[in-house]
Amino acid sequence: MNKEFKEICLLDQVYVRAEDGKQTVGQYLDQVGKANGTKINIKEFVRFETGEGIEKKQENFAAEVAAQMKG
C-alpha cells in the first residue's frame, strides 16, 4: 500500500531532479521553503503522460505515388 501511495501521491513521489535520487517532492518543497523563510504549498499541477502530445503523421502512400505519377 505504501509503495502505491509513493507512485500516486505527488508529494511522496521521488523528485526527478534530486541529486541523490531519494528526495521526495514534499521534502524538496520543505527544503526550498526553509531556505526562503516561507512555507510552499502546491495549489495546482498538470500531469503529462509519456508520449502525450506527440502526433504521428498520417501518410497515404498510394495517394503519394499517384501524385508523383501525374506530376
N, C-alpha and C positions, 0 to 999 in steps of 0.2 A: 504494500500500500504506500509506504514512504517513497519508494522508487518511482511509482506512478505520479505522485504529487510533485516530485522533483522535475519530472518531464512536463507536467501540465501547468503548474503554478509558475508564473513569471518570476516572482521574487526568489523562488527556490531553484530556478534553473541556473546552470553554470554560466557565468558572464563570459561571453565569447572572446573578449579582448583581455581576459585575465592572464597575467604573465605566468602564474603557477598552474593555471588550468583548473583550480579548485574553488576560486572565489565565486560566490553566487551573486546574482543581480542585487539582492537585498543587502548583502554585505558591502558591495560596491557603493550603493546609494548611501549607506551609513558612513562609509569612509569619506566620500566626497562631501557629504553634509557636515561632518565634523571638521573637515579641512576648511570649509567655508563658514562655519559657525551657524549653521541652519539645519533644518530637517527637510529632506527632499521626499516628496510623495509623487507617485505616478498616477496621473489622472486619466490618461488615455494612451493606448498604444495600438499599433497596426501589426497584424500577423501576416507574414508572407509565406506562401507555400513554395517549396523548391520547384523552380521552373515556371512559376506563375508569371504571366505576362509575356512569355516567350511564345510568339505565334509562329507556327510552321507555315512557310509559304506553300500555297496550294498551286500546283502546276498541272496543266493538262498537256501531256506530251504529244498526244495525237493532234491537238489544235496547233501546237507549236510547229510540228513538222509540216502540217498543211499550209500554214502561213509562210514557211520558208519555201515551199514548193511553188506557191503563187508568186512570190517576190522574185 
